[in-house]
Amino acid sequence: MKRTKPDGVKSHEELDRFAAPARRGTALVGAVVLAASGLASGCVGDVGGDRDGSPSDSGLVDVAPARMRRMTPEQFTSSMRDLFGDPALELDLDPDAGEVASLLAVDKLNAAAEAIVARRPSWGTQVFPCDTRGADDEACVDGFVRAFGRRAFRHTLDEAEVAMLKDQYAQARKEQSFEDALLVVLKTMIQSPNVYYFVELGRAGDASEALASGVRPLTGWERAARLSYFLWNTTPDDALLDAAESGALDTAEGVRAQAERLLADDRARATARRFFADWLELDGTNKHASLENAPKSPEIYPEDSPALRAAMRAEIEALAERVIFEGDGRFETLLTTTDAYVNGPLAALYGVEGPAGDGAFAWVSLPGDQRAGIFTRAAFLSVFGSVEVKSPIRRGAYILEQVLCRPLGPPPPNASDVPVKGGAVEENGALVHRTIRQDVEAKTSSGTCASCHKAINPIGFAFDHYDALGRWQAQETGGDAQSPYTLDIDARGSLPALGQAEEAVEVDGGVEMSAALAASATARACLTRHFFQTALRRVPVDQDLASIEAATPAPESGGSVRDLILDLTTSNAFLHLRKAEE
């Protein structure tokens, strides 16, 4: 199809830096639009308030504008592995995935192209349709440009694109061999903005779809790219490109059929494992370390080890994959199952029989009065625990923000940073012992902290039976030989009222809290928001609420996470774009 630059498009002068390393003339086409604003920051005084607006009732298909996106390093690397059939390929790329590439990003992309060519003996895919060591072959040049270009650019090249690349070959051939001239074109294509960026222009709508002003359907090629990078995190395969070219992806039914095919592939399992590791922040954030690097006291937790941490991650990823692809796929199951994938050290931490040693894993059932779903597992509990003791504040804040989508914002400047450790404290001239809960309540129940902690603490307290490594404990013990203490744990808590339809729920322990979250429509919608952000790499706003609502499974429907994903791929937000204002 003809790909022309629309009126009002932002300048591409900075993007033209891509052309310098390979001396090429490919220009990026596509409009750059402002990102939709995110959820408001700041502490949520009324946690249950409706802060998100309502879906549009105009009857018109409407979607929010979004920034132009470029590939993440992981997406680019996986795409190159598939394009060249080189699964061992590793590339050093700029991690900044902002809208405009920096000079560093351009330099690293050029170096990546050179590294890919240097690994030519490792390519498992035939890239050139002839022996490049032989004589010049114009048919080979044409076949290479069209076939590889379709796979790399994710659309069938138009004649102008073909002519531009063949002209570059002709210029390179004046000074280089047949083979080297082809490699110049290859490196040009690898670094092209049409590869590195997701160029989305859309197409004219048809009479069967009522579109809001400025909204247009994506082309089949653009839908193919969205599907593949959402579900496989890599470039579309030939079957998906064929579907785009045939027009099959011009309908929601055609998109869903391809989404079902992609979900049946093992690559979708890898995407699901990565999604839930990201959702649980197992790789760390600017607020906390990763699961592997979360510091723990070796004196208090002598059983801690790199092998145990690896087993914690393996369990979460295996559990998510099992529920979604092998079980009923239900959100409730993910949050309430007692199934666990353990090796010897993790089984010992959970207090159950399991395989011996680090290397062997098996599925076991955990005690139903102690464990239920992913938030009662060691991976989550360790990441959101402190060096020495559990952290009700960190656990409660995570659930509030990431499971219920109720952002808290940064703490006030005068917030106390005194560690909450419980144990011996001086009170009214006497030495007394406090549980972690009592210490939290004493330090957060008044002043500027109270407004946020009245929502955070009751959620976190429900997980007080789990220590900083995720072990179950009926009592807290501590002190020293001169002053030991044992205190009963109070794990009563509550899930706050979440809008008019969800009243506050009183719970006792992590199992009951997990069940309350599993039954929460707010938690389901929040999970859909996270999948939305993974699929479209932007924060949803009011214009997206109808798409999120349509994809969110209702508790009574029996809908699964798999259905959520499929419904999201046929939502208005996934199938359409809003062009830049003219």
N, C-alpha and C positions, 0 to 999 in steps of 0.2 A: 504494500500500500504506500501511497505517497505520504511522506512525513515532513511536513512543513512547519516553520516556526510561526506560531500565532501572534496576532497583535498583542502588544502590552507585555511581551516576555521580558524577563529580567536579563541584563547584560551577561554574556558568557565569557567576558574577557579573562576572568581568572581560570575558568575551566579550559580555556585554550592552551593552558600550560601543558595539558596532557599531550598536545600534538608535538611538543618540542623534542622529547626523547626519541621518537620514531620518525620525526619529520613528516607528519601526516596532516591531512587537511580535514579529517572528520570533525564536524561541529555538533555539539549536543543540541538537540531540539527538545523543547518542552518548557512549559511555563513554571515558574517558581512561585508558590503561594505561601502565605503566612501560615504558621502552625496554629492549630486550634489551641486555645488556652486550656490549661489544666484545671484540676479541682482547686478550690481556694485553700490556702494554707492557714495555719493558726490553730489554736486549740478549739476543739469542738465543745462548746458549752452545752448545747442540747444535742447529744449524740444521735438521738432518734429523729431529729428534724429532717424534713425533705429538702435536701440541699441541691438536688440535681435537676430541678425543673421537670417538665413532662414531655413525652413524645409529641411531635407535631401532629395535629389532627386535620391538617389541610387536605389530606388525601393525595398530596403530591410526593413523589420520591424526592427526598432531600438528604444531602450528606454534607459533612463539614469539609472545608478546604484543608489541605495538608501540604507540608513541605515536600519538595522533591527529595527522594531518598537515594543514598548510595549504599552499596553492599557493606556489610560488616566484614572484618577480616575472615571470620569463620565461613561466611557465605561465599566470599570470593575463593577461598582455598578449596572448599568443597565443590564449587563449580568447576574449577580448573582440574581437580582430581577426576571429575566425571567427564569433562570434555576430552581429556587426554588419556583416560584409563590408567591413572597413576595414583592408586590409593595411598601410597606412602609419601606423596608430595607434602612438604611443609614449606610455608612461606612466611616471611617476616614483613608484616604490613602495619600501617599506621592504625592504631586502635580507635582513633577519633573518627566517628562515622557522621560527622556534621554535614551540613548541606553542601558546602564548598570545600573541595580538597585543598589541603595546605601544600606548600612546596615539598615538605617531608613526605606527605602521602604520595605525591607524584613521583618523587625519587624512588620510594620504596616499591611503587607499582612497576616502575621501569626495571628495577632490580628483580622483581618477581618474574617479569616476562623473560628476562635473561636466564633466570634459574630454571624456569620451565623448559626452555629450549635446551639448556645444558643437560637436562634429564631425558633427552630424546630417546636414549636406549631403553628407558623404563616405561615409555608410553605403551599402553595396551590397546589403544584405539588407533585405527588407521586414519591419519589426519590428511595426508596428501594422496590423491587417487592415482599416483604414478610413482615410478622410481625417480626421485629427484636428483639422483646422481647422473642421470642420462642427459640426452639432448633436450633443448627447449621444447615444451609441449604446451601450446596455447589452450588445448582442450583441458589439460590438467590444471592450468591456472584458473580457468573459468569454473571447472568443477569444484576445485578447492574453495574458491571465494564463495560460491553459492552454497555448497553443502556445509562447510565449516561455519560460514557466516550465519546461516540460519540457526545453527545450534548455539553459537556464541552470542549473537545479537538477540536471540529469542524471537525472531520473526523472519519471514522470507524477505531477503534483500530486494529492494526495488532497483531498477536499472541504473539510477543515478548512483546508488551506493556501490553497485557492482563496478560501474565504470570508474569511480574514484579509486577503489582498491586495485583494480587492474592497471590503472594509470600509475599508481604508486609502484606496482611491480615493474612496470616498464622503465620507470625512472631508476629504480634500484638496479635493474638488469644492465644498465649502461656501464656500471662500475663493478658489479658483483656477478658471481656465478648464478646459474639457474636455481640451484638449491638455496643459496644465501639470499637471493632476491625474494624467494617464496617465504623464507624465514623472516625477512623484514616485514612483509605483509602480515604474517602471523603475529608478530609482536605488536604491530599496529592494532590489530583486531583485539588482542588480549587487553590492551590498555585503553581501548576506545570508551568514551563516556557512555556509548550505547550498551556496553557490557557492564561497566562499573556502576552506572546509575540505573535506576528503574524509571525509564522514560514513559510517562503516561499522559496521553493527549485525549484519549477517548474517541468516540465516534458519534455520528448523528443518531439521535434516538428515533424510534419508530412510533407509529400512531397508537400502538397498543399500550404504551407506557406513559403515564402522566408525570412529567419531570418538572421540578421547581426550576426557576430561572437560573441558568449557569450550570446546571447539573447535566451530565451526559453519561451514557453507559461506557464502560471500558471496552476496548477492542478485545477480540478473542485472544490475541497475543498477550495483552496486558493482564487478562484474567489468568492465562496459563502461568505467567510469571508469579502472580500473587499466590496462586494455588501451590506451585512447586516450592517457593521459598517459605511459605507458611507451614506446609506439611512435611517437606523433605529438607528444607534449608539448603537447597541446591538448585541448579538450573533445570528447566523442564526437560523431560526425556522426549524421544521422537514421537511416542504415542500422544503425548500431551500437545506437542507442536502440531501434529497432524490434526488433532481435534480442533485446535485454534484455526488452522488454515481452512478446514472444511466448513467452518461456521458453527460447529457443534457447541462451542462455548458462548455463542451469542444468546443462549437461553439459560435460565437458572437451572432447568432440568439437566441440560448438558454439563453445566458446571458441577452439579451435584454428582452426576455419574462419574466424572473424572475424580472428584474428591473422594468418592468411595473407593475407587481403584487405588489412589495414592495412599489412603489409610490402610489398605490391605497389604501394603509393602512394608518390609522391615525398616525402611528408612523412616517411616512415620513413628515407629516405636522409639527410635533414637530421639526424634523430636519431642515426643511425650516425656521421655526421661529427662531431657534437658529442660523442658518447660517446668516440671515440678521441682527440679533442683533450683531453678531460677526463682520460682515462686517462694520457696522456703529459704531463699537467700543463702544457699549452702556455699556459694562461691564468695561470700562476703560482700559488704557494701562499705560506703564511707563511714558507717557507724560501727561496724563490727568486722572481725576477722572471718575468714572462711572456716568451714567445718574442720578442715585439716590443720589449720593454724590457730584455732581458738585455744587460748592458753588455759591450762588446768594445773592445779597444784599436784606435783608428783607424790607429795607426802599424803595428801588426802585421797588421791585417785591413783594408786600404784598400778592398777590394771590397765590404765590408759596407754595406748600405743598407736603408731601409725597404722598398723593392721586393723586395730579396732575402729579407728576413724574411717578407714576405707570400707570396712564392713557396714558401718552406719550409712554411708552414702549408697552403697550397693543395695542395701535393704530398701531405702526409700525409692530408688529408681526402679527396682524390680517390682515393688508393690504397686507403684503407679502403672507400670506396664501390664501387670497381671490383672488389675481391676479393669482397666480400659479395654484391653485387647483380648483377654481370656475369660474374664468374669462378666458380671452384669453391667459393668461400666458406670454404675450409679455413683453420684456424688456422695450419697449416704454411706455406701460401702467404703469409699475411700477414707471417710472420716470415722468409721466405726468398726471396720474389720479387725479381727484378732490374728489374721494370718501374718506371719513374719518370715522373712528370708534371712537366715542366720548362719554364721560360722561358729566355731568354738568360743572365741572371746565374746561375741555379741550374745550368744545363748547364755553364757555365764552371767553377763551383765543383766539380762532379763530374768535370770533365775529359772531357766527351763533346760530340758535335755536337748542337745543338738549335736552336730558333727564335731569331731575332734580336730583341733588345729585351725590354722588360719585359712587354708586353701579350699576346704570343702564347705559348700553351702547346702542348706536344705530348708524346705518350708515346714514351719511348725505353728502351733496355735499358742498364743500367749494367754495368760490368765485374764478372763473377761472382766474381773473386778479391778484390774490394774491398767489394762491397755485397751485402747480403741482407736484405730486409725492413725494417720500420719502425725498428728500433733501430740501423741503420747509415745513417740519413738525417739530413740537416742539422738538421731541426727538433729532434729528440731530442738530438742531439749538441751543439747550440748551447745549448739550455736547461740542459743538464747539463755545461756547460763554464764555466770561469772567465773573467775579463776578458782574460787574456793567454794562458793555456795550458789544455789539456784537464784534466779532473778525474776520474781513475779512481775516487776515493772517492765523488763524487756520482753517477756513473753506476752504480757497483756497488751503492750503497745503494738507488738507485731500483729496480734490477732485483730486488734481494732483497726489498724491501718491497712493491712494486706489481705485479711480475710473478710473484713466487713466494709472495706473501702471508706473508712472514716478518718481522714488525715488529721494529724495532731499539730504538725508544724514544729518548729524548734522550741525548746524549753525557754522560759523567760530568762533574761540575763542574770537575775539574782537567784536562780534556782540553786539549791544546795547540791554539791557534788561529793558529799560525804558518803563513802561506801556503805551500803546496807548489808551487814554481815550477821546481824543477830548476836547471840551470845551474851557475855557479861557486859552490863552497862551500869553506870552509877545513876541512881534515881532517888532523889530526896535524901541524899547522904548515905544510902545503902546500896550494896552491890546486888543486882538482880539479873536474871537471865531472860532474854527475849527470844522468841522464835523469829525467823525471818519475816513472817507476816506481821508480827507485833512491831518489829523494827521499821518496816515499811510504813505501817499505819502511823507510828509516832512521828516519822519524818516527813510525811506527805499529806497529813490530814488537815493542815491549816495553811494560811497564807496563799501566795500566788500559785502554789503547786496544786492546791486542792481541786480546782475546777477541772483539770485534766485527769488527775489521779482518781477522781470519783468514778471515771469510766474505765481507766486502765487497771486499777488494782483488783476489782472484783473478778475480772477475767483472769488475770495472772495468778490470783490466789488459788484458783481451781486446779492449777498444776503444781501445787506445793508438795505433793507426794513424790516428786521427781527431783533428784539432786542435780548438780551442775553437769554431771556426765549422763544423766538420764536414768540412773538407778531408782527403783522404787524404794521408798522408806516410809514406814508407819510412824516413826518418831524422829525428831531431830536430836542428835547427840553432839557434844562438843566439850570444850573446856580442856583442862589438863589434869594431871594426876592429883593435884591439890584441890582442883575445883571442877570436877566433871559435872555434866548435867545431861538430863534427858527430858525432852519436852514433847508433848503430844502435838501432832500436826492438825491444824484446822484448815481443810481444803474447801470450805464452803465459799462459794462465789456466785456470780450472776452474769448473765448476758444482758446488756442494757436494752431498753425499749428501742426498737429500730423502726421508727415511723409509726403511722397509725395502725398498720396491720400487724405489727409484731410487738407484743408486750414483753416486758422484762421477764427473764426466766431464771429462777433460783436453781442452783446446781450444787452438788457436793462432789468435787473431784474432777479429774481430767476426763474420765469416761462419760460422765453426765454432761460436761461442757462440750465434748465432741459431739454427743447426740444432739444437743441444742443447736450447735452450729450446722449440723447436717440437716436439721429441719428448718433452717432459716432461709427464707426467700432472699434476704439481703446478702447472705453469704454466697448463694448461688449466682446472683446477679454480679457480685464482685468477682467471682471466678470467671464469669463470662467477660467482664471488663479486662481481666488479665489476658485472656485468650485474644480478645480484640486488639489489645496493644501489641501482642506478639505477632498477630497477623498483619496489622497495618502500621506498626511501629509509630504510633501516635496515641496520645491520651484522648479518650472519647469525650465529647461535649454534647450539648443538648440535641444537636441534629442527629447524633448517633444513638440516642436512647431507644428509638423504635427498633433499630437493628439489634441492640443488646437485649431488649425485652423479648423480641421474637426468638432469639437463640437461647435464652435462659430456660432450662428445663424446670417445670413445676414439680413440687414434691409428689403430687398425686398422679402425675402423668407417667411415671416410671422412666422418664427420659434419662439418658446416659450422657456422660461427658463426650462420648463419641458422637451422639446426636447433636450435642451443643456445637461441636466443631463443624459438623456437616451443615447445620443450620446457619452458622456464622458465614460459611463460604457462599451461601446463597442470599445473604442479607443485602439490603440496599447499599450499606456502607462498603461492603466488599466488592460489589459488582459495578459501582459507579464512582465518578469523581466530580468534583466541582472545579471548573476552570477558573483561572485567575480573573479578577475583575478587570474589565476593559476600560 
